[in-house]
Amino acid sequence: MKKHSSLILFFCFSLLLSHPGLASEEYTVPRTQWEQADLQGVWNFSSNVPMQRPEHFGERQFLTREEIEATQVQQFQLGAEANVTKSASGAEAFYNDNMWLENIGADANTRTSHIVYPTNGRLPSLVEGVEYLPGGELEVPGQRPVRFVIGGIGRDGPEDRGLSERCLVGFNSGPPLMPSVYNNNLRIIQSREHVVILTEMVHDARIVNLDGGSALDENVGLWSGDSRGHWDGDTLVVVTQNFNGLTQSFDGFGDSKNKVLTERFTRSGPHTLNYEFTIDDPATFTDKIIAKLAMTKVATQLYEYACHEGNYGMENMLRGARRKEANEVSDRVANLFRGR
């Protein structure tokens, strides 16, 4: 079963430490034995703030105090539509709120969206020839549609199913890191020449090389890309390229092979870490995308994410589709005999 990490300390600290402006200006960033900023630990990036800003907020980045207080008695949706994935038969339904979803209070983050550029907080326009399909995936000329999360585009074979159903990529495991319904935790491990970003979702370990080295050939594409990092003062800067072009997210972010992702990790307090990412994807969008979110340090370990959908669910799902087809053929044959 999936393990849902305890967030007790996260809830205790988030109201005090994740609110903009509350981190101490006198804070001194701890250092590793190699005199690098110490980012190690388990961090939670849960947020009820939408990635894209609801249009009625315009270019306003933050809620007012009155709006914050109003959200204390209701779920923090900011007017955004709920994105619930469900098939016509209901067999591929979303997880319920009571058991799975990680939600935090409005005081933990008062932004109206995580996207801060474009200034309207929404995704840029698509380039000519790229369109959104009904399921949310992008239709890119010359590329077979791929569904990132639950649902897939068909049942003819495993390649038609969503990547998260196949346990290939987690829908919030990144890169980039984007808050989702649950398992919004990661662990950062450092050495002199490498940083490992271990995500709870699908238990994926991204190894960031800090010592340079030759870049991968442009024809080599990876699910999570090839990450190279360097230090800008106390900020860890991670530049990722060489994506395989198949990991579109449910938020509509393109993932062409030409994408360049730049992430910035900055320790801002004893229990807070600022995260910012910039996406340059000229094959999909007409402009770049910049998003910001806060992470909170939690006193817990990462539990194994044993993703069994690809082991059992896939086989059963395809078997069910073949049985359904066989039953339909039998019914047609029976109807032909009845008509004689």
C-alpha positions as CSV (number, residue, x, y, z in Angstrom):
1,M,0.0,0.0,0.0
2,K,1.0,3.6,-0.5
3,K,2.4,5.1,2.7
4,H,1.1,8.5,3.6
5,S,3.8,10.2,5.6
6,S,2.9,11.9,8.9
7,L,2.7,15.6,8.6
8,I,2.1,16.5,12.3
9,L,5.1,18.8,12.7
10,F,4.4,20.3,9.3
11,F,1.0,21.5,10.4
12,C,2.5,22.9,13.6
13,F,5.2,24.8,11.8
14,S,3.5,25.8,8.6
15,L,1.3,28.6,10.0
16,L,4.3,30.3,11.6
17,L,7.2,29.6,9.2
18,S,5.7,29.4,5.7
19,H,3.9,32.7,5.7
20,P,5.6,35.3,3.6
21,G,7.9,37.6,5.6
22,L,8.0,35.5,8.8
23,A,11.4,34.0,8.2
24,S,14.0,35.7,10.4
25,E,16.1,38.2,8.7
26,E,18.9,37.2,11.0
27,Y,18.8,33.6,10.0
28,T,22.2,32.1,9.3
29,V,22.2,29.2,6.8
30,P,23.8,26.1,8.3
31,R,26.7,24.6,6.3
32,T,27.9,21.1,5.4
33,Q,31.4,19.9,6.1
34,W,32.2,21.1,2.5
35,E,31.0,24.6,3.4
36,Q,28.0,24.4,1.2
37,A,24.5,25.5,2.3
38,D,22.9,22.6,4.2
39,L,19.6,21.7,2.5
40,Q,19.5,18.2,3.8
41,G,16.4,16.7,5.4
42,V,12.8,15.8,4.6
43,W,10.7,18.6,3.1
44,N,7.0,18.9,2.5
45,F,5.6,21.0,-0.4
46,S,1.9,20.5,0.1
47,S,-0.2,23.5,-0.9
48,N,-3.8,24.3,-1.7
49,V,-2.8,27.3,-3.8
50,P,-3.5,26.5,-7.4
51,M,-0.6,26.4,-9.9
52,Q,-2.5,28.7,-12.3
53,R,-4.2,31.8,-10.9
54,P,-8.0,32.0,-11.2
55,E,-8.7,34.8,-13.7
56,H,-10.7,37.0,-11.4
57,F,-7.5,37.8,-9.4
58,G,-5.9,39.4,-12.5
59,E,-2.2,40.2,-11.7
60,R,-2.6,40.2,-8.0
61,Q,-0.1,37.7,-6.4
62,F,-1.3,37.6,-2.8
63,L,-4.6,37.4,-0.9
64,T,-5.8,40.1,1.4
65,R,-6.1,39.5,5.1
66,E,-9.9,39.4,4.8
67,E,-9.6,36.8,2.0
68,I,-7.3,34.7,4.2
69,E,-9.7,34.8,7.1
70,A,-12.6,33.9,4.9
71,T,-10.8,30.7,3.7
72,Q,-10.5,29.4,7.3
73,V,-14.0,28.0,7.1
74,Q,-13.9,26.6,3.6
75,Q,-11.5,24.5,1.5
76,F,-8.8,26.7,0.0
77,Q,-9.8,26.5,-3.7
78,L,-9.5,30.2,-4.6
79,G,-12.3,29.7,-7.1
80,A,-10.4,27.2,-9.2
81,E,-12.3,24.3,-10.6
82,A,-11.7,20.9,-9.1
83,N,-9.8,18.5,-11.3
84,V,-11.3,15.1,-10.7
85,T,-10.4,12.3,-13.1
86,K,-13.2,9.8,-13.5
87,S,-14.1,7.4,-16.4
88,A,-17.7,7.0,-17.7
89,S,-18.0,3.7,-15.8
90,G,-16.5,5.2,-12.6
91,A,-13.8,2.4,-12.5
92,E,-11.0,4.9,-12.6
93,A,-12.1,7.3,-9.9
94,F,-10.0,9.8,-7.9
95,Y,-8.9,9.2,-4.3
96,N,-11.3,10.6,-1.7
97,D,-10.7,13.6,0.5
98,N,-10.9,11.9,3.8
99,M,-8.1,9.3,3.3
100,W,-5.6,10.5,0.8
101,L,-5.6,14.3,0.2
102,E,-3.0,16.5,1.9
103,N,-4.6,19.9,2.5
104,I,-3.1,22.9,4.4
105,G,-4.7,26.0,5.8
106,A,-4.8,29.4,4.0
107,D,-2.2,31.0,6.4
108,A,0.4,28.6,5.2
109,N,0.7,30.3,1.8
110,T,-1.2,33.5,0.8
111,R,-0.3,33.5,-2.9
112,T,-3.1,33.5,-5.5
113,S,-1.1,31.1,-7.6
114,H,2.3,29.5,-7.7
115,I,3.0,30.8,-11.2
116,V,4.4,34.4,-10.9
117,Y,5.3,34.8,-14.5
118,P,3.6,35.5,-16.8
119,T,2.3,38.2,-14.5
120,N,-1.4,37.0,-14.9
121,G,-0.3,33.8,-13.1
122,R,-1.4,31.6,-16.0
123,L,0.3,29.4,-18.6
124,P,1.5,31.2,-21.7
125,S,-0.2,30.7,-25.1
126,L,0.6,27.6,-27.0
127,V,2.7,27.9,-30.1
128,E,1.0,27.3,-33.5
129,G,0.3,23.6,-34.1
130,V,0.2,22.5,-30.5
131,E,-3.2,22.0,-29.0
132,Y,-4.8,20.5,-25.8
133,L,-6.7,17.3,-26.2
134,P,-9.9,16.6,-24.2
135,G,-8.0,14.7,-21.6
136,G,-5.6,17.6,-20.9
137,E,-2.7,16.1,-22.7
138,L,-1.0,18.1,-25.5
139,E,-1.3,17.1,-29.2
140,V,2.1,17.8,-30.6
141,P,2.6,17.3,-34.4
142,G,4.5,14.1,-35.1
143,Q,4.2,12.8,-31.5
144,R,1.9,10.1,-30.2
145,P,-0.4,11.5,-27.4
146,V,0.6,10.3,-23.9
147,R,-1.5,10.6,-20.8
148,F,0.5,11.5,-17.8
149,V,-1.9,10.5,-14.9
150,I,-4.9,8.4,-14.4
151,G,-7.1,7.4,-17.3
152,G,-4.9,6.9,-20.3
153,I,-6.0,7.3,-23.9
154,G,-7.2,3.8,-24.5
155,R,-7.0,0.1,-23.5
156,D,-5.3,-1.5,-26.5
157,G,-2.1,-2.0,-24.6
158,P,0.0,-0.7,-21.7
159,E,1.4,2.2,-23.7
160,D,-2.1,3.6,-23.8
161,R,-2.3,3.9,-20.0
162,G,-1.2,6.9,-17.9
163,L,2.4,7.0,-16.9
164,S,1.5,7.1,-13.2
165,E,-0.7,4.0,-13.6
166,R,2.4,2.3,-15.1
167,C,4.5,3.5,-12.1
168,L,7.0,5.1,-14.5
169,V,6.7,8.7,-13.2
170,G,4.8,10.1,-10.3
171,F,2.4,13.0,-11.0
172,N,4.2,15.3,-8.4
173,S,7.6,13.7,-8.4
174,G,8.9,16.2,-10.9
175,P,11.0,17.7,-12.2
176,P,9.7,20.4,-11.7
177,L,8.1,19.8,-8.2
178,M,4.4,20.7,-8.2
179,P,2.1,20.1,-5.2
180,S,-0.5,17.5,-5.7
181,V,-3.1,15.5,-3.8
182,Y,-0.7,13.5,-1.6
183,N,2.8,12.3,-1.0
184,N,4.2,15.8,-1.3
185,N,7.5,15.0,0.4
186,L,11.1,14.7,-0.7
187,R,14.4,14.1,1.0
188,I,17.6,16.0,0.0
189,I,20.9,14.3,0.5
190,Q,24.2,16.1,-0.1
191,S,27.9,15.3,-0.8
192,R,30.7,17.4,-2.1
193,E,30.0,16.7,-5.8
194,H,26.4,15.5,-5.8
195,V,22.9,16.3,-4.5
196,V,20.2,13.6,-4.4
197,I,16.6,14.6,-4.5
198,L,14.5,11.6,-3.4
199,T,10.8,12.1,-3.9
200,E,8.2,10.2,-1.9
201,M,6.0,9.7,-5.0
202,V,7.2,6.6,-6.9
203,H,10.3,6.8,-4.7
204,D,12.4,8.4,-7.5
205,A,16.0,9.5,-6.8
206,R,17.2,12.3,-9.0
207,I,21.0,12.5,-8.8
208,V,22.3,16.1,-9.5
209,N,25.9,16.3,-10.6
210,L,27.7,19.3,-9.2
211,D,31.1,18.8,-10.7
212,G,30.3,19.6,-14.3
213,G,31.3,16.8,-16.7
214,S,30.3,16.4,-20.3
215,A,26.6,16.9,-21.3
216,L,24.6,14.0,-22.6
217,D,24.1,13.7,-26.4
218,E,21.0,15.7,-27.4
219,N,19.5,12.5,-28.8
220,V,19.4,10.8,-25.3
221,G,16.0,11.4,-23.6
222,L,15.3,10.5,-20.0
223,W,12.0,10.5,-18.0
224,S,13.3,13.0,-15.5
225,G,15.9,14.6,-17.7
226,D,19.6,15.1,-17.0
227,S,20.2,17.4,-14.0
228,R,23.4,19.4,-13.5
229,G,23.8,21.7,-10.6
230,H,25.9,24.6,-9.2
231,W,25.9,26.9,-6.2
232,D,24.9,30.6,-6.6
233,G,25.9,31.7,-3.1
234,D,23.7,29.7,-0.8
235,T,21.2,28.8,-3.5
236,L,21.4,25.5,-5.2
237,V,20.7,26.0,-9.0
238,V,19.7,22.8,-10.9
239,V,19.5,22.9,-14.7
240,T,17.8,19.9,-16.3
241,Q,17.7,19.1,-20.0
242,N,17.4,15.9,-22.2
243,F,13.8,15.1,-21.3
244,N,12.2,12.4,-23.4
245,G,9.2,14.5,-24.3
246,L,6.7,12.1,-22.8
247,T,6.0,13.4,-19.3
248,Q,3.3,16.0,-19.7
249,S,1.7,16.8,-16.4
250,F,-2.0,17.0,-15.5
251,D,-1.5,20.8,-15.1
252,G,-1.0,21.2,-18.8
253,F,2.7,21.9,-18.7
254,G,4.4,20.9,-21.9
255,D,7.3,18.5,-21.9
256,S,9.0,18.7,-25.2
257,K,12.5,17.4,-25.8
258,N,13.6,21.0,-26.2
259,K,12.6,22.0,-22.7
260,V,15.1,23.5,-20.3
261,L,14.2,23.5,-16.6
262,T,16.0,25.7,-14.1
263,E,15.3,25.1,-10.3
264,R,16.5,27.2,-7.4
265,F,16.6,25.8,-3.8
266,T,17.2,28.4,-1.1
267,R,17.2,27.8,2.7
268,S,15.2,30.7,4.2
269,G,14.8,29.5,7.9
270,P,15.3,26.6,10.3
271,H,12.3,24.9,8.9
272,T,11.7,26.6,5.5
273,L,13.0,26.2,2.0
274,N,12.1,28.4,-0.9
275,Y,11.7,26.7,-4.3
276,E,11.5,28.4,-7.6
277,F,11.5,26.9,-11.1
278,T,11.6,28.3,-14.6
279,I,10.5,26.5,-17.7
280,D,11.8,27.4,-21.1
281,D,9.9,25.3,-23.7
282,P,9.8,27.2,-27.0
283,A,8.4,24.1,-28.8
284,T,5.3,24.3,-26.7
285,F,4.8,27.8,-25.2
286,T,5.3,31.3,-26.5
287,D,6.9,32.5,-23.3
288,K,8.7,31.1,-20.3
289,I,7.1,30.1,-17.0
290,I,8.3,31.0,-13.5
291,A,6.7,29.5,-10.3
292,K,7.4,29.8,-6.6
293,L,6.4,27.7,-3.6
294,A,7.6,27.2,0.0
295,M,8.7,23.9,1.5
296,T,8.5,23.0,5.2
297,K,10.9,20.8,7.0
298,V,9.3,17.8,8.7
299,A,10.6,15.5,11.5
300,T,9.8,12.3,9.8
301,Q,11.3,9.7,7.4
302,L,10.3,9.0,3.9
303,Y,8.3,5.7,3.7
304,E,8.5,3.5,0.7
305,Y,6.0,4.2,-2.1
306,A,5.2,0.7,-3.3
307,C,3.5,1.5,-6.6
308,H,1.7,-1.7,-7.5
309,E,-0.6,-0.3,-10.2
310,G,1.9,-1.4,-12.9
311,N,2.2,-4.8,-11.4
312,Y,-1.5,-5.8,-10.9
313,G,-3.8,-3.0,-12.0
314,M,-2.5,-3.0,-15.6
315,E,-3.0,-6.7,-16.2
316,N,-6.5,-6.6,-14.7
317,M,-7.4,-3.4,-16.6
318,L,-6.4,-4.9,-20.0
319,R,-7.9,-8.3,-19.2
320,G,-11.2,-6.5,-18.4
321,A,-11.1,-4.6,-21.7
322,R,-10.5,-7.9,-23.6
323,R,-13.4,-9.6,-21.7
324,K,-15.7,-6.6,-22.5
325,E,-14.8,-6.9,-26.2
326,A,-15.4,-10.6,-26.2
327,N,-18.8,-10.2,-24.5
328,E,-19.8,-7.6,-27.1
329,V,-18.8,-10.0,-30.0
330,S,-20.8,-12.8,-28.3
331,D,-23.9,-10.5,-27.9
332,R,-23.7,-9.6,-31.6
333,V,-23.5,-13.2,-32.7
334,A,-26.4,-14.1,-30.4
335,N,-28.5,-11.3,-31.8
336,L,-27.8,-12.5,-35.4
337,F,-29.1,-16.0,-34.5
338,R,-32.2,-14.5,-32.8
339,G,-33.0,-12.5,-36.0
340,R,-33.2,-15.6,-38.1
